[in-house]
Amino acid sequence: MSNIILKASNVNKQYRLGVIGTGTINNDLKRWWFKIRGKEDPFLMVGETNDRSTKSNSDYVWALRNINFEVNQGEVLGIIGKNGAGKSTLLKILSRVTIPTTGEIKTKGRIASLLEVGTGFHPEMTGRENIYLNGAILGMTKSEIKQKEEEIIDFSGCERFIDTPVKRYSSGMRVRLAFAVAAHLEPDILVIDEVLAVGDAEFQKKAIGKMQDISKGQGRTVLFVSHNMAAVKSLCTRAIVLENGKVAFDGGVENAIKFYLEGANTISVKSEFKDRKGTGLIKVKDIEVFGKNPNSKPQTGDPFTMRFNLENREEINFRDMKFDLRIDDNFGQRISWLSTSLVEKKSHSISSGISFCMDSLQLNNGIYYVTTYIEANNEVSDWIENAFSFEVDKGDYYGTGYFVSNGQSKALLNFKIKN
């Protein structure tokens, strides 16, 4: 017998932007007429790619397009991609929350879904009452819930507040309780969407351990969506990458993460940027931000590079220009200032661009914003306030086996410039 527990065949999902339906009685009748004649909906023939960053020229968008994959029993499938790539839409179809426009999903056994924090919880009911309510929604019988009630409460870590109305819970407590119910349902397929982004470090560790027990110990299947690449790498046995509603990669976890990050490290700078000032003799075209290699994310304590590809119309050399960077935290406070004026300038071409390199990144995990300033021939050439942002992951800066505690370093030292 085949051990395939889930199969997606040519799954497509189309949405209409703005309004529901076709918009006119004439189009509604046309859709109905095609349907009773056994023909394809004529309004499915149009629609644009699911790219949230572009302006729409159509009333329709394909959230998912030609999705095909199979999942074996006991497999942990990671689904990764940028915001708006179609990950949550795919999980909602797999969970029967919505149906595909075309195509089909075949599954074996019971599916438990945890798509949003506290979905199905009633705020006026206590945590204990919501265990029974949520368990019933997920398909558990009352006797099953009663048998596992204490185990669920213990796993959630909310025992002290279990008889308090859920409306008084924090978002972290809600997700703890919701995950505890779903994880103890003993489903054949557990579908999880970005749940670990809410819980604290202790809960994340416990949740990952539980998912590993579900998949390895009990032979159950997990579908896991997350932007946490470390969690995907430690938990998943396989991963697919979604781009604009399509499967761009399907294979090993490390290769999938590498494929995903390759497209995430290059930042294009728009020429029409509203805060851009200067003569434009030299200006930034795009930036690559990466850690110890071009496919890795910046991490505290690791080598770090910001590579600026430049447009140099007058072929101005390195000696006749100045390039400054200001790095701010998310409160707008300056963390560091880097400049080519701090290094010896030689008279050579910068046609290949400039890289600011550090042997060890002294920034803690978080998001940082960069302002760029270029002078050429003693005039402002390209000045962009908050030109781009980059994210730093936690790292073992001191080599002790422990991550640096939260908080931001206030200096960047020992940087080098490469042309």
C-alpha positions as CSV (number, residue, x, y, z in Angstrom):
1,M,0.0,0.0,0.0
2,S,1.1,3.5,-0.7
3,N,2.3,5.6,2.3
4,I,1.2,8.9,0.6
5,I,-1.1,10.6,3.1
6,L,-1.7,13.9,1.2
7,K,-1.7,14.7,-2.5
8,A,-2.3,18.1,-4.1
9,S,-3.1,17.9,-7.8
10,N,-3.1,21.0,-10.0
11,V,-4.5,23.2,-7.2
12,N,-5.3,26.8,-8.2
13,K,-7.0,29.5,-6.1
14,Q,-8.3,32.7,-7.7
15,Y,-9.6,35.8,-5.9
16,R,-11.3,38.8,-7.2
17,L,-9.9,42.1,-5.9
18,G,-12.2,44.5,-4.3
19,V,-15.7,42.9,-4.6
20,I,-17.3,39.4,-4.4
21,G,-18.9,37.9,-7.4
22,T,-18.5,38.9,-11.0
23,G,-19.8,42.4,-10.4
24,T,-22.8,42.4,-12.9
25,I,-25.9,40.3,-13.4
26,N,-24.9,39.7,-17.0
27,N,-21.6,38.1,-15.9
28,D,-23.3,36.1,-13.2
29,L,-25.7,34.7,-15.8
30,K,-22.8,34.0,-18.1
31,R,-21.0,32.0,-15.4
32,W,-24.2,30.0,-14.6
33,W,-24.7,29.3,-18.3
34,F,-21.2,27.9,-18.7
35,K,-21.6,25.8,-15.5
36,I,-24.8,24.0,-16.5
37,R,-23.2,23.2,-19.9
38,G,-20.3,21.6,-18.1
39,K,-17.7,24.2,-19.3
40,E,-15.0,26.0,-17.4
41,D,-15.9,29.3,-15.7
42,P,-15.0,32.0,-18.3
43,F,-13.7,34.3,-15.6
44,L,-11.0,31.9,-14.6
45,M,-9.2,32.5,-17.9
46,V,-8.0,35.9,-16.7
47,G,-6.0,37.0,-13.7
48,E,-2.5,38.1,-12.7
49,T,0.4,36.5,-10.9
50,N,0.2,36.9,-7.1
51,D,2.8,39.6,-6.7
52,R,1.8,42.0,-3.9
53,S,4.5,44.5,-4.7
54,T,3.2,45.3,-8.2
55,K,0.3,47.4,-9.4
56,S,-2.7,45.4,-10.6
57,N,-4.1,45.8,-14.1
58,S,-6.8,43.1,-13.6
59,D,-9.7,42.5,-11.2
60,Y,-8.5,39.0,-10.6
61,V,-5.4,37.5,-9.0
62,W,-4.1,33.9,-8.7
63,A,-3.2,33.4,-5.1
64,L,-2.1,29.8,-6.0
65,R,-1.2,28.5,-9.5
66,N,-0.6,24.9,-10.5
67,I,0.4,23.5,-7.1
68,N,1.4,19.8,-7.2
69,F,3.0,17.8,-4.4
70,E,2.7,14.7,-2.3
71,V,3.4,14.1,1.4
72,N,4.2,10.8,2.9
73,Q,3.1,9.5,6.3
74,G,5.4,10.7,9.1
75,E,7.0,13.4,6.9
76,V,7.4,16.9,8.2
77,L,7.0,19.3,5.3
78,G,8.2,22.9,5.7
79,I,6.5,25.5,3.5
80,I,8.5,28.7,3.2
81,G,8.3,31.9,1.2
82,K,7.9,35.6,1.4
83,N,4.8,37.3,2.8
84,G,2.0,37.1,0.3
85,A,3.5,34.1,-1.5
86,G,0.4,31.9,-0.9
87,K,1.5,29.9,2.1
88,S,-1.5,30.6,4.4
89,T,-3.9,30.2,1.4
90,L,-2.5,26.7,0.7
91,L,-2.9,25.7,4.3
92,K,-6.5,26.9,4.4
93,I,-7.2,24.7,1.4
94,L,-5.5,21.8,3.0
95,S,-7.5,22.3,6.2
96,R,-10.8,22.6,4.3
97,V,-11.3,26.2,5.5
98,T,-11.7,27.2,1.8
99,I,-11.8,25.2,-1.4
100,P,-9.6,25.5,-4.4
101,T,-10.9,27.2,-7.5
102,T,-9.7,24.3,-9.6
103,G,-7.8,21.1,-8.7
104,E,-8.2,18.8,-5.7
105,I,-6.6,17.8,-2.4
106,K,-6.7,14.1,-1.4
107,T,-6.0,13.2,2.2
108,K,-6.2,10.1,4.5
109,G,-7.2,10.4,8.1
110,R,-8.0,13.3,10.4
111,I,-6.5,16.8,10.0
112,A,-5.9,19.2,12.9
113,S,-5.2,22.8,12.0
114,L,-3.7,25.7,13.9
115,L,-3.8,28.5,11.4
116,E,-4.3,31.6,13.7
117,V,-3.8,32.3,17.4
118,G,-6.8,31.1,19.4
119,T,-9.0,30.3,16.4
120,G,-12.3,29.0,17.7
121,F,-11.8,30.3,21.3
122,H,-14.7,32.1,22.9
123,P,-13.4,35.1,24.9
124,E,-16.1,34.9,27.6
125,M,-15.5,31.2,28.3
126,T,-12.7,29.9,30.6
127,G,-9.6,28.2,29.3
128,R,-11.0,24.8,30.4
129,E,-14.3,25.4,28.6
130,N,-12.4,26.4,25.5
131,I,-10.4,23.2,25.6
132,Y,-13.7,21.3,25.1
133,L,-15.0,23.8,22.6
134,N,-11.8,23.9,20.5
135,G,-11.4,20.1,20.8
136,A,-14.9,19.6,19.5
137,I,-14.3,22.0,16.6
138,L,-11.1,20.0,15.7
139,G,-13.1,16.7,15.8
140,M,-12.4,15.3,19.2
141,T,-15.1,13.5,21.2
142,K,-16.0,14.6,24.7
143,S,-14.5,11.4,26.1
144,E,-11.2,12.0,24.2
145,I,-11.0,15.5,25.5
146,K,-11.7,14.5,29.1
147,Q,-9.0,11.8,28.9
148,K,-6.4,14.2,27.7
149,E,-7.6,17.3,29.6
150,E,-5.0,17.4,32.4
151,E,-2.2,16.6,29.9
152,I,-3.3,19.5,27.7
153,I,-3.4,21.9,30.6
154,D,0.0,20.8,31.8
155,F,1.6,21.1,28.4
156,S,0.1,24.6,27.9
157,G,1.6,25.9,31.1
158,C,-1.6,27.9,31.9
159,E,-2.8,25.8,34.8
160,R,-3.1,28.7,37.2
161,F,-5.4,30.6,34.8
162,I,-7.3,27.7,33.3
163,D,-10.6,28.6,35.0
164,T,-10.2,32.3,34.0
165,P,-12.0,33.7,30.9
166,V,-9.8,33.6,27.8
167,K,-10.4,37.3,27.1
168,R,-8.0,38.0,30.0
169,Y,-5.2,35.8,28.5
170,S,-2.2,37.3,26.6
171,S,-1.7,36.3,23.0
172,G,1.1,34.0,24.1
173,M,-1.1,32.2,26.6
174,R,-3.8,31.8,23.9
175,V,-1.4,30.2,21.4
176,R,0.0,27.9,24.1
177,L,-3.5,26.6,24.9
178,A,-4.5,26.4,21.3
179,F,-1.4,24.5,20.3
180,A,-1.8,22.2,23.3
181,V,-5.3,21.2,22.2
182,A,-4.3,20.7,18.5
183,A,-1.1,18.7,19.4
184,H,-3.0,16.3,21.7
185,L,-5.8,15.7,19.1
186,E,-3.6,12.8,17.7
187,P,-4.3,13.8,14.1
188,D,-3.0,12.0,11.1
189,I,-2.0,15.4,9.7
190,L,-1.1,18.5,11.8
191,V,-1.2,21.8,9.9
192,I,0.6,24.7,11.6
193,D,0.9,28.3,10.3
194,E,3.5,30.6,11.9
195,V,2.3,29.7,15.4
196,L,5.8,29.7,17.0
197,A,6.2,33.4,16.1
198,V,4.0,34.3,19.1
199,G,5.3,32.0,21.9
200,D,8.3,32.6,24.1
201,A,11.6,30.7,23.8
202,E,10.5,28.1,26.4
203,F,7.3,27.4,24.6
204,Q,8.9,27.3,21.1
205,K,11.4,24.7,22.4
206,K,8.5,22.6,23.9
207,A,6.4,23.0,20.7
208,I,9.2,21.9,18.4
209,G,9.9,18.9,20.7
210,K,6.2,17.9,20.6
211,M,6.1,18.2,16.8
212,Q,9.1,16.0,16.6
213,D,7.4,13.4,18.8
214,I,4.3,13.6,16.7
215,S,6.2,13.0,13.5
216,K,9.0,10.6,14.6
217,G,7.6,8.9,17.6
218,Q,4.0,8.6,16.5
219,G,4.5,8.5,12.7
220,R,2.2,11.4,12.0
221,T,2.5,14.0,9.4
222,V,3.2,17.7,10.0
223,L,2.9,20.7,7.6
224,F,4.8,23.6,9.0
225,V,4.8,27.2,7.8
226,S,7.4,29.5,9.4
227,H,9.8,32.4,8.6
228,N,12.1,31.0,11.3
229,M,14.7,29.1,9.2
230,A,16.4,27.6,12.2
231,A,13.1,26.0,13.3
232,V,12.4,24.8,9.7
233,K,15.9,23.3,9.5
234,S,15.7,21.5,12.9
235,L,12.1,20.2,12.5
236,C,11.4,19.5,8.8
237,T,12.5,16.6,6.7
238,R,11.6,18.3,3.4
239,A,10.5,21.8,2.3
240,I,8.9,23.6,-0.6
241,V,9.4,27.2,-1.5
242,L,6.5,29.3,-2.7
243,E,7.0,32.3,-4.9
244,N,4.0,34.4,-6.2
245,G,1.6,31.5,-5.7
246,K,3.8,28.9,-7.4
247,V,6.1,26.1,-6.2
248,A,9.5,27.4,-7.0
249,F,11.5,24.6,-5.2
250,D,10.6,21.2,-3.7
251,G,13.4,19.2,-2.1
252,G,15.8,18.9,0.8
253,V,15.5,21.4,3.7
254,E,19.0,22.9,3.4
255,N,18.7,23.3,-0.3
256,A,15.2,24.9,0.0
257,I,16.5,27.4,2.6
258,K,19.5,28.2,0.4
259,F,17.1,28.7,-2.6
260,Y,14.9,31.0,-0.5
261,L,17.7,33.1,0.9
262,E,19.4,33.6,-2.4
263,G,16.4,35.7,-3.5
264,A,16.1,37.4,-0.2
265,N,19.5,39.0,0.2
266,T,19.4,41.4,-2.8
267,I,17.6,44.7,-2.3
268,S,16.7,46.9,-5.3
269,V,16.8,50.6,-4.8
270,K,14.0,52.4,-6.7
271,S,15.1,55.4,-8.8
272,E,11.9,57.3,-7.9
273,F,12.6,56.9,-4.1
274,K,10.9,60.0,-2.6
275,D,13.8,60.8,-0.2
276,R,16.5,60.5,-2.8
277,K,18.6,63.6,-3.3
278,G,21.8,64.5,-5.3
279,T,23.3,65.0,-8.7
280,G,23.2,61.2,-9.6
281,L,26.9,61.2,-10.8
282,I,27.3,58.0,-8.7
283,K,24.2,56.3,-7.3
284,V,23.3,53.0,-5.7
285,K,21.5,50.5,-8.0
286,D,21.1,47.5,-5.6
287,I,22.5,46.1,-2.4
288,E,23.4,42.6,-1.3
289,V,23.3,41.9,2.5
290,F,24.6,38.6,3.8
291,G,26.4,36.7,6.5
292,K,29.4,34.4,6.2
293,N,28.5,33.5,2.6
294,P,26.2,35.0,-0.1
295,N,23.5,32.5,0.7
296,S,23.4,33.1,4.5
297,K,21.5,35.6,6.6
298,P,23.4,38.1,8.8
299,Q,24.0,36.6,12.3
300,T,25.6,38.1,15.4
301,G,29.3,37.2,15.6
302,D,29.5,35.9,12.0
303,P,31.3,37.7,9.1
304,F,29.0,40.3,7.5
305,T,29.0,42.0,4.2
306,M,27.0,44.9,2.6
307,R,27.7,44.9,-1.1
308,F,26.6,48.1,-3.0
309,N,26.4,47.9,-6.8
310,L,26.8,51.4,-8.2
311,E,25.9,53.3,-11.3
312,N,28.9,55.4,-12.1
313,R,28.1,57.4,-15.3
314,E,31.2,59.6,-15.2
315,E,33.6,56.8,-14.1
316,I,34.6,58.8,-11.0
317,N,37.4,57.0,-9.1
318,F,37.6,56.0,-5.5
319,R,39.8,59.0,-4.5
320,D,37.2,61.6,-5.7
321,M,34.2,60.3,-3.8
322,K,33.0,59.6,-0.3
323,F,30.5,56.9,0.7
324,D,28.9,57.1,4.2
325,L,26.5,54.7,5.9
326,R,24.3,55.3,9.0
327,I,22.8,52.2,10.7
328,D,19.7,52.9,12.9
329,D,17.7,50.7,15.2
330,N,13.9,50.5,15.0
331,F,13.6,53.5,17.3
332,G,15.5,55.7,14.8
333,Q,18.6,55.9,17.1
334,R,22.0,55.8,15.3
335,I,23.8,52.6,16.1
336,S,26.8,53.1,13.9
337,W,28.4,55.2,11.2
338,L,30.7,53.8,8.5
339,S,32.6,55.9,5.9
340,T,35.2,55.5,3.2
341,S,36.8,58.6,4.6
342,L,38.0,56.5,7.5
343,V,40.3,54.4,5.2
344,E,43.2,55.1,3.0
345,K,41.9,56.1,-0.5
346,K,43.7,54.9,-3.6
347,S,43.1,56.2,-7.1
348,H,41.4,53.3,-8.8
349,S,38.0,52.5,-10.4
350,I,34.9,51.7,-8.4
351,S,33.0,50.4,-11.4
352,S,32.4,47.0,-9.7
353,G,30.9,48.7,-6.6
354,I,31.9,48.8,-3.0
355,S,31.6,46.3,-0.1
356,F,31.6,47.1,3.6
357,C,32.9,43.9,5.3
358,M,33.2,42.9,9.0
359,D,34.9,39.9,10.4
360,S,32.4,39.7,13.3
361,L,29.0,41.4,13.3
362,Q,28.5,43.2,16.6
363,L,24.8,43.7,16.3
364,N,22.3,41.6,18.2
365,N,19.2,40.1,16.6
366,G,16.7,42.6,15.2
367,I,15.9,44.8,12.3
368,Y,18.1,47.7,11.3
369,Y,17.7,50.6,8.9
370,V,20.4,52.0,6.6
371,T,20.8,55.5,5.2
372,T,23.3,56.0,2.4
373,Y,25.2,59.1,1.5
374,I,27.5,59.5,-1.5
375,E,29.6,62.6,-2.4
376,A,31.3,63.0,-5.8
377,N,33.6,65.9,-6.7
378,N,32.6,67.5,-3.4
379,E,28.9,67.5,-4.2
380,V,26.0,65.4,-2.9
381,S,25.6,62.7,-5.5
382,D,23.1,60.2,-3.9
383,W,21.5,60.6,-0.5
384,I,18.7,58.2,0.5
385,E,17.2,58.4,4.0
386,N,16.3,54.8,5.2
387,A,17.3,53.3,1.9
388,F,16.8,49.7,3.1
389,S,16.5,47.5,6.1
390,F,18.1,44.2,7.0
391,E,17.5,41.6,9.8
392,V,20.1,40.0,12.0
393,D,19.6,36.6,13.5
394,K,20.9,35.5,17.0
395,G,24.4,34.1,17.1
396,D,27.0,32.7,19.5
397,Y,29.1,35.8,19.5
398,Y,31.4,34.7,22.4
399,G,31.8,31.1,21.3
400,T,30.3,29.8,24.6
401,G,27.4,27.9,23.0
402,Y,24.9,30.5,24.2
403,F,23.2,33.3,22.2
404,V,23.8,36.9,23.2
405,S,20.9,38.2,25.3
406,N,18.4,40.6,23.7
407,G,19.5,44.2,23.4
408,Q,21.4,46.0,20.8
409,S,25.1,46.6,20.5
410,K,26.0,50.3,20.0
411,A,29.1,50.0,17.9
412,L,30.5,48.3,14.8
413,L,34.2,47.9,14.8
414,N,37.0,46.8,12.4
415,F,35.2,47.1,9.1
416,K,37.0,46.8,5.8
417,I,36.1,48.2,2.4
418,K,36.6,46.3,-0.8
419,N,36.2,47.7,-4.3
